[in-house]
Amino acid sequence: MAAAYLSHLAGSEIEVRSAGSAPANSINPAVIEAMKEENIDLTTQLQGPDQATPAPKKLTDKAVELSDVVITMGCGDVCPFFPGKRYEDWVLEDPAGQGVNAVRPIRDEIKKRVEKLIEELTGEKS
């Protein structure tokens, strides 16, 4: 959700990479539905191994190395660390296995944090 919001709100101003330290095989359908309510279609942004099912990607050392800012959500010591990078750990409830009513407040909190991040990185409000 964070990467989708960042891409949606910042456009081409910020290059976005999204991955997880232990990604699920697919995206929670409630997350897809909650993001559609924001006019963001996750099904066109992430493709799983069969290229038909949306799925998160595995985090690689290379993706972290190429990034200036790394936003984590609970991966702790499992995430690659490179000196000189800006790291933020966003502690949020995990939407895995939850319905759309439980996902909406998580989505809304992520949006607020992304908007703040965009303002910090670009000096402009999204």
N, C-alpha and C positions, 0 to 999 in steps of 0.2 A: 504494500500500500504506500509506503514512504517513497519508494522509487517512482511509482506511478504518479503520485502527487508532484514530486519534484520535476519529473519530465513534463507533466501537464502545466504546472504553474510557472516554471522557469524557462520552458521552451529550449532554445538552443544556447542559452546563456550558460548553462551548467551541463557538463557531460555526466550522465548518470550510469552507474553500474549497480546491479542488484544481484545478490547471491546470499546463500545461507550456509552456516557451518554444518548443519544437519538438515538439509531441505527435505520437505515432504515429497511424496510422489506426485501430488497434485495440489492445486490451490483449493481451499475451502470454498464450496459454492456460495456460502453466505458472504464471504469476502468479495467474491465476484459480483454478487447482487448489490452489496452495500456500495461498492465503487461505481457500479452502473448508475446508482442514484446520484452520483456526482458527475455523471457524463464521462466516466473513464472506463473503458472496456479493457479489462485485464486479459481477456481471451485473445486479443490481437497483439499483446506485448510479450507474453511468455509462452514458449512452446516446450512441451515435454518430449521425452525420447521418441514417442510415436508421431510427433509433429502435429497431433490433433488435440491433445489434452494439454491445457495450460499447466505448467509445473515450474516450481522454483529451480534456480540453478545452484550448483555447488560453488562455494566460495573458494577461490584459488589465491595462492600467494601473489601471483602476477596481478590480479585485479586490485589487491590491496596496495601493492608496490606502485601501481600506476595512478593511484588516487591521492588527492591532497587531503580530503576529509573522509573519515571512515565512521559511519554511523552503525553501531551494533545494537542488537536487541537481545541481550542475554547470552551471547556466545562465550563470554568470559575468556579463559585461557586458551580456548580452542581456536580463537581467531588469530590469524597471522598478525605479527606486530613488526612494524618498521619504524625506527627512530625518525623523528622529524615530521611525522604525519599527525594531523589533528584527529583525535579519537573522541567520540561521544558515545556513551552507552545509554540508550533510551529504555528505561525500565517501564514496560507496558504489559498489560494483561495479554496473554497469548490467545489469539482468535481461533486457534486450532480446535475443531470439533464443536464450535459454538454456532448458534443460529444468528440470523441477521440482526435481531434486536440486541443481542450482546455485542455484536461486531460494530454497530454504529458508533457507540461512544469511543471505542478504540480507534476507529477510523477518524473520528472528529479530533481526537487528541493528536494523532499522527499529523493531520492536516495543519493544526496549530504549530506544531514543532517544525514542520517543513517550511511553513511560511516564515517563521522566525529565522530558520537557517538560510533561506533565500535572501532575506533582508541583511543578514550578517555577511553573506558572501558577495552580494552585489551592491549593497547599500541602498537597495530599492525595496519597497513593499510589494508583495505579489498581488 
